[in-house]
Amino acid sequence: MTEILLSTLNARFSHASLGLRYLRANLGALRERSAIREFVIGQKTEEIAEAVLAANPTILGLGVYIWNCEETLKLVLMLKAVRPELIIVLGGPEVSYETGEQAICAAADYTITGWGDISFAQLCAQILADEAPQAKIIPGIQAKLDDIASPYAEYTEEDIRQRHLYVEASRGCPFKCEFCLSALDKTAWPFALEPFLADLEMLWQKGARQFKFVDRTFNLKIETSLRIMDFFLGKIAENPEDPPFAHFELIPDHLPEKLKEAIQRFPAGTLQFEIGIQTFNTEVQARISRKQKNELARDNILWLAQNSGAHLHVDLIAGLPGETVQSFGEGFNKLVALNPHEIQFGILKRLRGAPIARHTADFALRFNPAPPYNILSTDCIDFAEMQRLSRFSRYWDILANSGRHTRALPMILGDSAFDGFYRLSEWLYAKTRQTHAIAHERMVHLLYDYLLECGHAETDVAAVLIADYRATGGRSRLRFESADAELPLPKPAKAKKHTPERQARHLQA
């Protein structure tokens, strides 16, 4: 019997919940009476409930996030219907604010808001000692980081072999961007560096090679950043045939020379940087309390694109208060000109508790009342236009971010990347009425028809599309290929590398 079961519904199997591992590591004497069991969104609720009840826990701790809150509510209601005596404790960002408005908080026994590392263990001890508190909402204790046990030993051999490992060298964020829950943090708190590096070493010795840092501001303190990078550079030097892949989130306007020198030492395919630009509109930046030196950020992204082997993933947000389609498009064009590998074109979401809500009345912000709480319209962008931008975002991910169409993309974008791709997006939706489940080969044929309609020469269009298709593994004969064109042979199996496939396509293009 497992008295305490820790669980969540991850977005994908490849994700391993860092939060659950923190909770188990900090249970103290109760740790051996606990277990972690993770599921994936889209699984049948009955199957998840069956697996949970088979463990026969007294307490079930559930991590609730924007991507799983609706399915988690169904699970809580089903579990309570089948076994009402099961004590369900919720935690996570989705239930840390506005708890009185949420059906899931009403259905569960307890909700811990904010940090749960210490408070969950205390609550479990009270429950198991028959001293359960009366209050259903429990404010989490924000403990000193030195008092929080490291979670990394909770990663299993299966996690290390099959999943992305999440790590953090710091918590919190000193910046106050109002669309982000981290705006509520007072500052960023670093974990003690030597124990953290020892944890990285432990994971490395167990076989871990992919590390995703969840720090909001990895390059806030450069000396710490350099020590962590030196750790990975040392591993690359020791065994260049078995290098790591490390993901960091960078502040875009803070890239001193020491950090540039370290970045240049990493081989291609070993680094990924997520860089939040969000908007280049200075008025919008000021309105949402985002401090950013745009010219310096632009220069740094350009430097990274031209002088490093890092994969660059840069974020923009549509729908911010006061941002028009025109100003967003201008920012999009500026970013495309810097040539990052991926542009994550996001649609603004109203995260529970985030300060962005203060602009609702002044800018007529209308948010989806259901998760993911995406913006539906503003005083600058009506609902129909926001829908078109959402489709643009999805098609951009399929065509540009996927790395499958690097040769065809310049033909599509023309002189204005935003306008050029907007036209394609409108055309694709008119033809397909789909933004998902478009097969690779079908998309190639759609692009062929579109580019011919745009007036491009048939031979040029066919040449780039065939080259893109073959370069990304396509083996079928396309309908515009010659009947006697030689088809490629199956490629021999490649040795497993730690650079994810999508990033590798960009870096090889």
Salt bridges, closest charged atoms under 4 A:
GLU3 OE1 - ARG33 NE 2.47
GLU32 OE2 - ARG31 NH1 2.45
GLU38 OE1 - ARG21 NH2 2.76
GLU38 OE1 - ARG163 NH1 3.00
GLU85 OE2 - ARG83 NE 3.53
GLU94 OE2 - ARG352 NE 3.00
GLU98 OE2 - ARG350 NH1 2.99
GLU98 OE1 - ARG352 NH1 2.83
ASP109 OD2 - LYS80 NZ 2.66
ASP117 OD2 - ARG171 NH2 2.89
GLU154 OE1 - ARG24 NH1 2.98
GLU154 OE2 - ARG31 NE 2.66
ASP159 OD2 - ARG21 NH2 3.05
ASP159 OD1 - ARG163 NH1 2.96
GLU168 OE2 - ARG171 NE 2.85
GLU178 OE2 - ARG358 NH2 2.75
GLU178 OE1 - HIS359 NE2 2.77
GLU194 OE2 - ARG227 NH2 2.72
GLU201 OE1 - LYS235 NZ 2.67
GLU223 OE2 - LYS258 NZ 3.63
ASP230 OD1 - ARG265 NH1 3.85
GLU238 OE1 - LYS235 NZ 3.90
ASP242 OD2 - ARG209 NE 2.94
ASP242 OD1 - HIS498 NE2 2.64
GLU257 OE2 - LYS260 NZ 3.64
GLU274 OE1 - HIS247 NE2 3.23
GLU295 OE1 - ARG298 NE 3.53
ASP299 OD1 - ARG298 NH2 2.61
ASP315 OD1 - HIS313 NE2 3.30
GLU342 OE2 - HIS311 NE2 3.52
GLU342 OE1 - HIS313 ND1 3.35
GLU342 OE2 - ARG502 NE 3.41
GLU342 OE2 - HIS506 NE2 3.78
GLU385 OE1 - ARG388 NH2 3.06
ASP397 OD2 - ARG394 NH1 3.81
ASP397 OD1 - ARG502 NH2 2.64
ASP449 OD1 - ARG479 NH2 2.88
ASP468 OD1 - ARG407 NH1 2.92
GLU481 OE1 - ARG470 NH2 2.65
GLU501 OE2 - ARG505 NH1 3.36
